[in-house]
């Protein structure tokens, strides 16, 4: 059975506010990016049946904005404190703990862990764009994953596409 994994880096955060990193909110551009990704997911029929997020303010806000666009409530987002600034191995471990009944999972997190995960999970290494950023803010990596979450390991994911919110032109956004 093939499953789908949607890895989303949080939207652009607001560095102008003097708060701890964990509490940093989204900028207006970050809210817009989250909205655009949510609209794109809806248009593509890629509505997740499980959403997992880092508990940081900017990741939760990104996840909640996406699920609201998809007609779900923000309380539908599950958080895992280990995902805050997690490395690729920690993110992989969190994915391996997802209950088997879920087929399409959206995970919202941070770089550099997400970018490292994309590179290590892909069966074929992704090409780095000219700007040098594989997963900038409000960017989604879409994978097809064979088997169940419990057995997920490096080099198993077919990278279908990487979508940058800033490159989307959506009528509804």
Secondary structure, 3 states (H helix, E strand, C coil): CEEEEEEEECCCECCCCCCCHHHCCECHHHHHHHHHHHHHHHHHCCCCCEEEECCCHHHHHHHHHHHHHCCCCHHHEEECHHHCCCCHHHHHHHHHCCCCCCCEEEEEECCCHHHHHHHHHECCCCCCCCCCCCCCCCEEEEEEEECCHHHCCCCCEEEEEEEEHHHCCCCCC
